Amino acid sequence: MKNIVIALFFFLSLASCSNADSSKKKDSSPLAVTTVYPQQESINQLISTGQVVSSETARLGTRIMGYVDKVHVKQGEKVKKGELLISLSDTELIAQELQAKAMLRQADQAYQVALKDSARYQEMLTRGSVSLKEFENVQLQYQGIRAKKIAAQQQLHAATAQRAYTQIVAPYAGTVVHVAVDEGSLATPGMPLVTLEQSARFVIHTQLNESEITRVEKGMSAAVRIESAQLSFAATIVERSASSVSTGGHYNVTLTVPDAVQQQLLSGMRAIVTFQVASKVDSRAASAILIPTKTLIYKGGLVGVYVVTANQQALLRWLRIGSTNGETTEVLSGLSVTDQVIVPAQHRLSNGLPVQTIQKD
């Protein structure tokens, strides 16, 4: 009986070890992943995404602090030049302006009397009726009263100018694209109250990186495609930024829009801009490496992709990327056309993870 128990324990131990080995083998099996190879194409074209914007945009505010008394316009409304947009409470400023006017009237009356006295003493000095000292005293009094009148005039101008800041008017005909305050809100200096775009003229704004900006020049033509409006037209570069300090390493480029399509556009429409450039033959080969944008991994401000190593393991490779055109992104460094790039999908990838590749067409 004892031998039977020992034999049963032995067989159960073997079965348990077999299951553990099977489970371990199952856990260490490679993860099936989809991979793609980077594409290499000629770079005699530069493709970037841009936006239709107004040639002039005004963010209007005030230099004084006060409560919003009345909002005269709504978002999307078209306005004329000089039309009143927002009124601030100006009760206190009206009082200051009236006080300045009263002071000016008083100063003007004193000035008129002093002016007559000056003329009279001038005539009396000619006849010898008054001494030179008396004449100089009258002249000195006249100059002081004249200075007070000028000061009163300047004070009135200042009060009038301050009151003008309570009336926000349109600097040109355009469209109200944003109203930032409601009636009763407190407006402060430097705070944009309303944004106005000049709807009569649109341009295209796009950005190029440092390897691309040197290949375009002011006056160069580009092909523009507006997918939402089903429009294609040629545009000309009218501005090319010389600095990327305040734009995150990218350079702004502005292109004109032909008059024939101006009325068919709306501010904010997405544009695809294609520049025809000469092949670059200096420090960079005349080709670009492109990968699907969806393969990019973002961690801690860095950008990379997972690639498959020679021993069939996942490896995170950090990249330096260029422009992104929708579904594809240009790789400037960190990747070659022979690398297999893993499409992340729902996989939890990590360095050293065994993988089994499935080539994607």
C-alpha positions, 0 to 999 in steps of 0.5 A: 500500500505504501508503494502505491502511495509513493508511485502516485505522488511521483506521477503527480509531481511529473504532471505538475512539472510538465504543466509548469514547463508548458506554462513557462514555454507559453509565457516566453513565446514570441509576440506576433507584431506587424512591421513595415519598412521605411519608404525612401523617395525623392525629395525634389518636393517639399510637402507641408500642411498649412492653414487658411488665415486672414491677412490681418487679425486684430485682437482688440483690447483697452488701456483702462480697467472698467466693466463691460457696459454693452457688447454690440456684436456676436461671433461670426458677425461682419462689421464695417470700419469704425463700427462700435463693437464693445462699450465700457462703463465711462461714467467716471471718465465723463466726469473727468472730461467735463471737469477738464472742459470747465478748467479750460473755459476758466483758463481761456477767460483769464487768457483773453483778459491777459492778452488784452492787458498785454496789448494795452501795456504795449501801446502805453509803453510806446507812448511812455505812459508806463515803465519798462518794469511795469510792462515786463510784469504784465508780460510775465503774467500773460505768459503764465496764464497762457501756459495754464491754458495750454495745460488745461487743453492738454488735460482735456485731450488726455481725458478725451483720449481716455474716454475713447478707450471705453469705445472699442471700434473696428479698425477695418471691415471684417468678421468677428471671430471671437468675443472674449467678454460678456456684459458686466465682465471686468475688462483689464489692460492687455486683455483681448476683448474681441478678435477681428479678421479682415475677411476680404483677404486670405493667405496660407500659413505653413511651417518648414523645419531647418532642413527645408527652409533653406530650399525655398525662397520668397517669390517661389511658387507652390501648389496648394490643395484645400481638400474641404473646398475641393480647390487647387491653385498656385500660390506665391511665397510672400514671406519667409521667416528668418528665425524659429526661436519663438516657433518651436524650431519651425520657420513660418512661410506665408503664401498668397491666395489668388483673387479668383478663390478668395470668396470660396475660402473660410478662415481655418481651412486646412491646406496641403502645400507642395513646393517644387525644389531642386534635389539637394546634393550637398550634405544630405542625400537626395532622398527622404526616409518616410515612416507611418506616423502611427508607428511613432512613440512619444516618451518624455518629450522624445520621439522614437519607434520600436524596431526588430533586432537581428535576434528577433527582439523589440528595441526602442530607437530614438529618432530626429523627425522632420515634417509630418504630412498626415499619415507619414512622417519624415525621419531625419536621423536614427533610422535606415530603410533596412530597419523593420519598424513595429506598428504598435497597435495594442501591444505593450512593447518593451526593450528585449521583448521577443517578437515574431514579425508579420510583414505588412504590404 
